[in-house]
Amino acid sequence: MVFTHIPVLLTECLQGLQLKPDGIYLDGTFGRGGHSRAILQKLGPHGRLYALDRDAAAIEAAQELADADPRFHISRANFAELSTQAQQWGIAGKVDGILLDIGISSPQIDDPERGFSFEHDGPLDMRMDQRTALSAQDMVNTYPEDKLAYIFKTYGEERFAKRAARAITLARAKAPLTRTKELAALLAAAIPGAPGHKHKATRCFQALRIAVNGELDALPAALNGALQVLAPGGRLCVISFHSLEDRIVKNFFQENSQLPAFTRTLPLTEDELQARYGDKLTLKLIGKPLKAGEAELARNIRARSATLRIAERVGVAAEAAARRGF
Ligand SMILES: C[S@@+](CC[C@H](N)C(=O)[O-])C[C@H]1O[C@@H](n2cnc3c(N)ncnc32)[C@H](O)[C@@H]1O
């Protein structure tokens, strides 16, 4: 069975990256290459695109593209290692644009064998990188009840996290939990309230997925890595699919595009502040956060929770300060 993925906010990403035909670009989340292919179409013969993904199935699809197009290079890695990868490719400091389309791809959700979905029955896996040690099955069957409750509360923002964790520990005392549908039914019964438009297991499944894949740890590392490898004027486009990720991106963009709070009380002119602390300003925000419009949502409902934030690497502040003698 072939599983496909429709790239989200594609036009907005291509515009946000401000593609130059001879530029060097990095797609940190290849997936099935929807964004990568569109970027390659805009590049000339001397343009280059480097990509990462940690999923074996994504890498297989990317390898076909790499075999067919010499401008494209792929590596299987966590995007937390973006900076190391860029150094190995010899492109650190030279990258004109980076795209991170974080979260899971449709093939990952739709293939029951990957264990991400409560709608299709499959093994409780949820690992994006199948080489990592802990699956969702390991977590639900071995983690202490309070640790499970913490995961559901923190990563799923589930109000009934304790009840969900309790139901799991009671069930696993009889027999280990091994299937997605089994866990979904258990959670639906444990979480109070009538079934709404969202399955009652949605939040706990999201939480487990985030925990299994260490998603919130990888993101800050990737954003810091992006700052290190972007060339001055290079663009960073980040698409996130839930509020926890978006908050990380938003805070990172703000922290790197505003003078530190303590400088507001210093008796210095705007120019002096810029000269002394300007090297803290490594990003310039580009526009407002973008959401999918009605036309896109009509084609692809999975775009409904996507938020795209765009920023530009500013590389001149420190040099300007040095020239002014500070
Ligand atoms: C939303 S999909 C990207 C879809 C892609 N833009 C396309 O158009 O086909 C996210 C992809 O990022 C990968 N991914 C998520 N977190 C990752 C991480 N920390 N490191 C590397 N790849 C990651 C997933 O395996 C998945 O293939």
The ligand as a Gaussian input file, in Angstrom:
#p B3LYP/6-31G(d) Opt

LIG

0 1
 C        4.934000      16.745000       8.536000
 S        6.095000      15.608000       7.917000
 C        6.959000      16.495000       6.672000
 C        6.281000      16.419000       5.348000
 C        7.061000      17.013000       4.202000
 N        7.245000      18.435000       4.353000
 C        6.385000      16.696000       2.888000
 O        5.929000      17.631000       2.211000
 O        6.310000      15.533000       2.535000
 C        7.279000      15.551000       9.188000
 C        8.461000      14.650000       8.914000
 O        9.470000      15.053000       9.822000
 C       10.100000      13.935000      10.356000
 N       10.578000      14.318000      11.669000
 C        9.848000      14.698000      12.741000
 N       10.660000      14.986000      13.762000
 C       11.922000      14.819000      13.321000
 C       13.204000      14.988000      13.913000
 N       13.351000      15.366000      15.174000
 N       14.288000      14.752000      13.141000
 C       14.162000      14.370000      11.848000
 N       12.983000      14.172000      11.244000
 C       11.881000      14.407000      11.970000
 C        9.051000      12.856000      10.408000
 O        9.643000      11.585000      10.361000
 C        8.221000      13.180000       9.147000
 O        8.671000      12.421000       8.068000

